[in-house]
Amino acid sequence: MKPGILVSIRVRFLKQRKRRLEGLFAAWLLLVFLVTPVAADGFKEEIEMGKEGAAEVAKQYKFVTDPETTKPVETMGAAIAKIAREHEVPASYGSSKLAPFDYSFKIIDDKDVNAFSLPGGHIYVNKGLLDYVQSDDELAGVLAHEIVHASHHHIMQLVKEQNKQLLTMAIAVLAGAALGGQDVLQLAYGANLVTIAKMSAYGQKAERDADRTSIQYMISAKYNPVGILTFMERLARDERRRPQVDWGIFRTHPPSHARAREIAREIERRGIEVNRRLVTTYLEVTVKEEDVEDNSAAEVWVGETQIIRLADSGGDKAKTRAERVAKKLEDALLAGAHLRDVRIAGDGQYVTVRNDVIIAPTQEDADLADSTVPEVTAKAAKALRKTLWKELVDQSY
């Protein structure tokens, strides 16, 4: 018997036994069932559902069409989608049955940091997310996550579970009305909350499966899976800095900090080295040049922190000296330098990292800072330690 017929029969029974039930509520109950799609077996219905959803998205949103922006996303997405079509990864939620979806990737002209997918392989990324990611590996992590939602048929699974929950809710409400419950609307509200709570749990299972499987997709497509970790960690930090909202039973995603921890554990379980500096610009080393009277000066920065300001010295221009320092710093950071590795040596003449001399201020640098060489050295070491300390703090979400 079709759900629509079942509902009609039960609603008629309800009207006969309980005239006090408000007509508005009866209409609402019928509408809930009639508009709820029924998941069907096979991929045809899934593909059609995705096409209908994509048509609605096209009506509601404006897309970015600039090839310089769209081409990299399409190329990256196609590489990961190929993995999803050809390699089966066991699903902890949904189904891992391979499907020949024709994946598409579109960029929505919206500044919010968001991405979503529809059944059949329609993937959407907001322009704001492209501005938010710090590397191709981070973007690959987001695309892989959304591709998993399609390849593991998460939405179809959610629809199946939703139909079951709504049927259970209707039976409970109608039974309460037939037995002479005092407040049918209150019963309906309570049943609806239970349904939302259960559906939120199903949504969280889907997110966890997408996070875990995306790691495998990234590895197979030759992207660094640490990218999805750093992306999620940054989301967690940003959530921590904003006023917190407890969504309670309405939460459909696990908190970002919880997801980051689970992703980190999965990466560790696979024996993959976690070097965040390879996939972010968080500790990016840069050189900034400036003019100072008849000479020149150049600053070496790590992220948002100035490490040292150098002058022309020993026949070398300030920029050339700064670029040498920047290269040494970059190599040390990418090699995994930690806070404890930063030392002052040579009676205050050098800053070393893992016993390698990284910064060696000269008298000209001291004169530029109206200071002494040991003081310039100490200041540079302190700035570098501060940067590495901030990195540790920001990871403790």
C-alpha positions as CSV (number, residue, x, y, z in Angstrom):
1,M,0.0,0.0,0.0
2,K,1.4,3.4,-0.9
3,P,2.1,5.9,1.9
4,G,-0.4,8.4,0.5
5,I,-3.3,5.9,0.6
6,L,-2.3,4.8,4.1
7,V,-2.4,8.4,5.3
8,S,-5.8,9.0,3.7
9,I,-7.3,6.0,5.5
10,R,-5.8,7.0,8.8
11,V,-6.9,10.6,8.5
12,R,-10.5,9.6,7.7
13,F,-10.4,7.3,10.7
14,L,-9.2,10.2,12.8
15,K,-12.0,12.5,11.7
16,Q,-14.6,9.8,12.6
17,R,-13.2,9.1,16.1
18,K,-12.0,12.5,17.1
19,R,-13.9,15.5,15.7
20,R,-12.0,17.8,18.1
21,L,-8.8,17.5,16.1
22,E,-8.2,20.7,14.3
23,G,-8.5,20.7,10.6
24,L,-5.2,22.6,10.2
25,F,-3.3,19.9,12.0
26,A,-4.9,17.1,9.9
27,A,-3.9,19.0,6.7
28,W,-0.4,19.4,8.0
29,L,0.0,15.7,8.8
30,L,-1.3,14.7,5.4
31,L,1.1,17.2,3.7
32,V,4.1,15.9,5.5
33,F,3.6,12.4,4.1
34,L,2.6,13.4,0.7
35,V,5.6,15.6,0.0
36,T,8.1,13.2,1.5
37,P,9.8,11.3,-1.3
38,V,10.3,7.6,-1.1
39,A,13.8,6.3,-1.8
40,A,13.8,3.8,-4.6
41,D,16.3,1.1,-5.4
42,G,18.7,1.7,-8.3
43,F,20.4,4.8,-9.5
44,K,17.8,6.2,-12.0
45,E,15.6,7.7,-9.3
46,E,18.6,9.0,-7.4
47,I,19.9,10.7,-10.6
48,E,16.5,12.2,-11.3
49,M,16.2,13.5,-7.8
50,G,19.6,15.2,-8.2
51,K,18.6,16.8,-11.5
52,E,15.5,18.2,-10.0
53,G,17.5,19.6,-7.1
54,A,20.1,21.0,-9.4
55,A,17.4,22.8,-11.4
56,E,16.1,24.4,-8.2
57,V,19.7,25.5,-7.2
58,A,20.1,27.1,-10.6
59,K,17.0,29.1,-10.0
60,Q,18.0,30.3,-6.6
61,Y,21.7,31.0,-7.0
62,K,24.1,32.9,-9.2
63,F,27.1,30.9,-10.4
64,V,30.7,32.0,-10.9
65,T,31.6,31.3,-14.6
66,D,35.1,32.7,-14.9
67,P,37.2,29.8,-16.3
68,E,40.2,31.0,-14.2
69,T,38.2,30.2,-11.1
70,T,36.1,27.3,-12.2
71,K,38.7,25.2,-14.2
72,P,40.9,24.3,-11.2
73,V,37.9,23.2,-9.1
74,E,36.5,21.2,-12.0
75,T,39.9,19.5,-12.7
76,M,40.5,18.7,-9.0
77,G,36.9,17.5,-8.6
78,A,37.1,15.3,-11.6
79,A,40.3,13.6,-10.3
80,I,38.6,12.7,-7.0
81,A,35.3,11.8,-8.6
82,K,37.2,9.2,-10.8
83,I,38.4,7.5,-7.6
84,A,34.8,7.5,-6.2
85,R,33.5,5.8,-9.4
86,E,36.2,3.2,-9.6
87,H,37.3,2.3,-6.1
88,E,34.9,1.0,-3.5
89,V,35.5,2.2,0.1
90,P,33.3,0.5,2.7
91,A,30.7,2.9,4.1
92,S,29.9,3.3,7.7
93,Y,26.6,5.0,6.7
94,G,24.7,4.7,3.5
95,S,26.0,2.4,0.8
96,S,29.4,1.9,-0.8
97,K,27.8,0.5,-4.0
98,L,29.7,2.1,-7.0
99,A,27.5,4.3,-9.1
100,P,28.3,5.8,-12.6
101,F,27.4,9.3,-11.6
102,D,28.4,12.1,-14.0
103,Y,29.8,14.5,-11.4
104,S,29.5,18.2,-11.9
105,F,31.2,21.0,-9.9
106,K,29.8,24.5,-9.7
107,I,30.8,27.6,-7.8
108,I,28.1,29.7,-6.1
109,D,28.7,33.4,-6.0
110,D,28.3,33.6,-2.2
111,K,30.8,34.8,0.4
112,D,29.7,32.3,3.0
113,V,32.2,29.4,3.7
114,N,30.0,26.5,2.6
115,A,29.7,23.5,0.2
116,F,27.0,20.9,-0.4
117,S,26.1,18.1,-2.7
118,L,23.0,16.6,-4.3
119,P,22.2,13.0,-5.2
120,G,23.8,11.9,-8.4
121,G,27.0,13.9,-8.1
122,H,26.1,17.6,-8.2
123,I,28.7,19.3,-6.1
124,Y,28.5,23.0,-5.1
125,V,31.1,25.2,-3.5
126,N,30.7,28.8,-2.4
127,K,33.1,31.4,-3.6
128,G,33.7,32.3,0.1
129,L,35.1,28.8,0.7
130,L,37.6,29.2,-2.2
131,D,38.8,32.3,-0.5
132,Y,38.9,30.5,2.9
133,V,41.0,27.5,2.0
134,Q,44.8,27.9,2.1
135,S,45.9,25.2,-0.3
136,D,44.8,22.8,-3.0
137,D,45.0,20.0,-0.4
138,E,42.4,21.8,1.8
139,L,40.1,22.4,-1.2
140,A,40.6,18.7,-2.2
141,G,39.5,17.7,1.3
142,V,36.3,19.7,1.0
143,L,35.5,18.3,-2.5
144,A,36.3,14.8,-1.4
145,H,33.9,15.2,1.5
146,E,31.0,16.3,-0.7
147,I,31.8,13.6,-3.3
148,V,31.5,11.0,-0.5
149,H,28.0,12.2,0.3
150,A,27.0,11.3,-3.3
151,S,29.1,8.2,-3.8
152,H,27.9,6.7,-0.5
153,H,24.3,7.6,-1.3
154,H,23.9,9.5,2.0
155,I,20.8,11.5,1.0
156,M,19.0,8.4,-0.2
157,Q,19.7,6.7,3.1
158,L,18.5,9.8,5.0
159,V,15.3,9.8,2.9
160,K,14.7,6.1,3.8
161,E,15.2,6.8,7.5
162,Q,13.0,9.9,7.3
163,N,10.1,8.0,5.9
164,K,10.3,5.4,8.7
165,Q,10.5,8.1,11.4
166,L,7.6,10.1,9.9
167,L,5.4,7.0,9.7
168,T,6.2,6.2,13.3
169,M,5.3,9.7,14.3
170,A,2.0,9.7,12.5
171,I,0.9,6.4,14.1
172,A,1.8,7.8,17.5
173,V,-0.2,11.0,16.9
174,L,-3.2,9.4,15.4
175,A,-3.3,6.7,18.1
176,G,-3.2,9.5,20.7
177,A,-6.1,11.3,19.0
178,A,-8.1,8.1,18.7
179,L,-7.7,7.3,22.4
180,G,-8.9,10.7,23.5
181,G,-5.6,12.4,24.2
182,Q,-6.1,15.9,25.9
183,D,-3.7,17.8,23.7
184,V,-3.1,16.3,20.3
185,L,-1.1,19.2,19.1
186,Q,1.3,18.9,22.0
187,L,1.7,15.2,21.2
188,A,2.5,16.0,17.6
189,Y,5.1,18.6,18.7
190,G,6.8,16.1,21.0
191,A,6.7,13.4,18.3
192,N,8.2,15.8,15.8
193,L,11.0,16.7,18.1
194,V,11.9,13.0,18.6
195,T,12.0,12.7,14.8
196,I,14.2,15.7,14.4
197,A,16.6,14.3,17.1
198,K,16.8,11.0,15.4
199,M,17.3,12.5,11.9
200,S,20.1,14.8,13.3
201,A,21.8,11.6,14.5
202,Y,21.6,10.1,11.0
203,G,23.0,13.3,9.6
204,Q,26.0,13.2,12.0
205,K,26.7,9.6,10.9
206,A,26.8,10.7,7.3
207,E,29.2,13.5,8.1
208,R,31.5,11.1,10.0
209,D,31.5,8.7,7.1
210,A,32.2,11.5,4.6
211,D,35.2,12.8,6.7
212,R,36.7,9.3,7.1
213,T,36.2,8.2,3.4
214,S,37.4,11.6,2.1
215,I,40.8,10.7,3.6
216,Q,41.1,7.6,1.4
217,Y,39.9,9.5,-1.7
218,M,42.5,12.2,-1.1
219,I,45.3,9.6,-0.7
220,S,44.2,7.8,-3.9
221,A,44.1,11.1,-5.8
222,K,47.6,12.1,-4.6
223,Y,46.5,14.9,-2.3
224,N,47.8,15.4,1.2
225,P,45.0,14.3,3.6
226,V,46.3,16.6,6.2
227,G,44.5,19.3,4.2
228,I,41.1,18.2,5.4
229,L,42.4,18.3,9.0
230,T,43.8,21.8,8.8
231,F,40.6,23.0,7.2
232,M,38.5,21.5,9.9
233,E,40.8,22.8,12.6
234,R,40.5,26.4,11.3
235,L,36.7,26.0,11.3
236,A,36.9,24.9,14.9
237,R,39.0,27.9,15.8
238,D,36.6,30.3,14.1
239,E,33.6,28.7,15.8
240,R,35.4,29.1,19.2
241,R,35.9,32.8,18.6
242,R,32.3,33.4,17.7
243,P,29.4,33.3,20.2
244,Q,28.4,29.7,20.8
245,V,24.9,28.5,19.8
246,D,23.7,25.1,21.3
247,W,21.7,23.7,18.4
248,G,20.7,20.7,20.6
249,I,18.6,18.2,18.7
250,F,18.7,20.4,15.6
251,R,22.4,19.9,15.1
252,T,22.9,18.0,11.9
253,H,26.8,18.1,11.9
254,P,29.1,17.0,14.7
255,P,30.9,20.1,16.2
256,S,34.0,21.0,14.1
257,H,36.4,20.4,16.9
258,A,35.0,16.9,17.4
259,R,35.3,16.2,13.7
260,A,38.9,17.5,13.6
261,R,39.9,15.2,16.4
262,E,38.3,12.2,14.6
263,I,40.1,13.1,11.4
264,A,43.4,13.5,13.2
265,R,42.9,10.0,14.8
266,E,42.1,8.5,11.4
267,I,45.2,10.1,9.8
268,E,47.4,8.9,12.7
269,R,45.9,5.4,12.4
270,R,47.0,5.3,8.8
271,G,50.5,6.2,9.8
272,I,50.5,9.5,7.8
273,E,52.8,12.3,9.1
274,V,50.9,15.4,10.1
275,N,52.9,18.5,8.9
276,R,50.3,21.3,8.8
277,R,52.8,23.7,7.3
278,L,52.8,21.8,4.0
279,V,49.1,22.5,3.4
280,T,48.5,25.9,4.9
281,T,49.8,29.5,4.7
282,Y,49.6,29.8,8.5
283,L,53.4,30.0,8.9
284,E,54.2,31.3,5.5
285,V,57.5,33.1,5.4
286,T,57.5,36.4,3.4
287,V,59.9,39.3,2.7
288,K,58.8,42.9,2.7
289,E,61.2,45.5,1.2
290,E,61.3,49.2,2.1
291,D,63.4,52.3,1.6
292,V,65.3,53.9,4.5
293,E,66.9,57.3,3.7
294,D,69.8,56.5,1.3
295,N,69.8,52.8,2.0
296,S,67.2,50.0,2.0
297,A,65.7,47.7,4.6
298,A,63.8,44.4,4.4
299,E,61.6,42.6,6.9
300,V,61.2,38.9,7.4
301,W,57.7,37.8,8.4
302,V,56.3,34.5,9.5
303,G,52.5,34.6,9.1
304,E,51.4,37.8,10.7
305,T,54.5,38.3,12.9
306,Q,57.6,40.3,12.0
307,I,60.7,38.3,12.9
308,I,63.5,40.7,12.0
309,R,64.2,43.9,10.1
310,L,67.5,43.8,8.1
311,A,69.7,46.6,6.6
312,D,72.2,46.7,3.8
313,S,75.4,45.0,5.2
314,G,78.7,43.5,4.1
315,G,78.1,44.5,0.5
316,D,74.7,42.7,0.4
317,K,71.4,44.5,-0.1
318,A,68.9,44.1,2.6
319,K,66.5,42.3,0.4
320,T,69.1,39.7,-0.6
321,R,69.9,39.1,3.1
322,A,66.3,38.8,4.0
323,E,65.6,36.3,1.3
324,R,68.5,34.1,2.6
325,V,67.0,34.3,6.1
326,A,63.5,33.5,4.8
327,K,64.8,30.5,2.9
328,K,66.5,29.1,6.0
329,L,63.4,29.8,8.2
330,E,61.1,28.2,5.6
331,D,63.2,25.0,5.4
332,A,63.3,24.8,9.2
333,L,59.6,25.2,9.6
334,L,58.7,22.7,6.8
335,A,61.1,20.2,8.5
336,G,58.9,20.4,11.6
337,A,60.7,22.9,13.8
338,H,59.1,23.4,17.3
339,L,59.2,26.0,20.0
340,R,61.9,24.2,21.9
341,D,64.2,24.2,18.9
342,V,64.7,28.0,18.9
343,R,67.9,29.0,20.7
344,I,70.1,32.1,21.1
345,A,73.8,31.2,20.6
346,G,77.2,32.8,20.3
347,D,76.8,35.2,23.2
348,G,73.7,36.7,21.7
349,Q,75.0,36.9,18.2
350,Y,72.8,34.2,16.5
351,V,69.4,32.6,16.5
352,T,69.6,28.9,15.8
353,V,66.9,26.4,15.0
354,R,67.9,22.8,15.6
355,N,71.5,24.0,15.9
356,D,71.5,25.6,12.5
357,V,72.2,29.3,12.4
358,I,69.1,31.0,10.9
359,I,69.5,34.6,11.9
360,A,72.8,36.5,12.4
361,P,72.2,40.2,12.9
362,T,75.0,42.7,12.1
363,Q,75.9,46.0,13.5
364,E,74.0,47.7,10.6
365,D,70.9,45.8,11.7
366,A,71.4,47.0,15.2
367,D,71.9,50.6,14.1
368,L,68.7,50.4,12.0
369,A,66.8,49.3,15.1
370,D,68.6,51.8,17.3
371,S,69.7,48.9,19.5
372,T,72.5,46.4,20.0
373,V,73.2,43.1,18.2
374,P,72.3,40.9,21.2
375,E,69.1,42.9,21.7
376,V,68.1,42.4,18.0
377,T,69.0,38.7,18.3
378,A,66.8,38.3,21.4
379,K,63.9,40.2,19.8
380,A,64.0,37.9,16.7
381,A,64.2,34.8,18.8
382,K,61.2,36.0,20.9
383,A,59.2,36.8,17.8
384,L,59.8,33.3,16.3
385,R,59.0,31.6,19.6
386,K,55.8,33.6,19.8
387,T,54.8,32.5,16.4
388,L,55.4,28.8,17.2
389,W,53.6,29.2,20.5
390,K,50.6,30.6,18.8
391,E,50.6,27.7,16.4
392,L,50.4,25.3,19.4
393,V,47.6,27.3,21.0
394,D,45.5,27.4,17.8
395,Q,45.7,23.7,17.5
396,S,44.3,23.2,21.0
397,Y,40.7,23.7,19.9
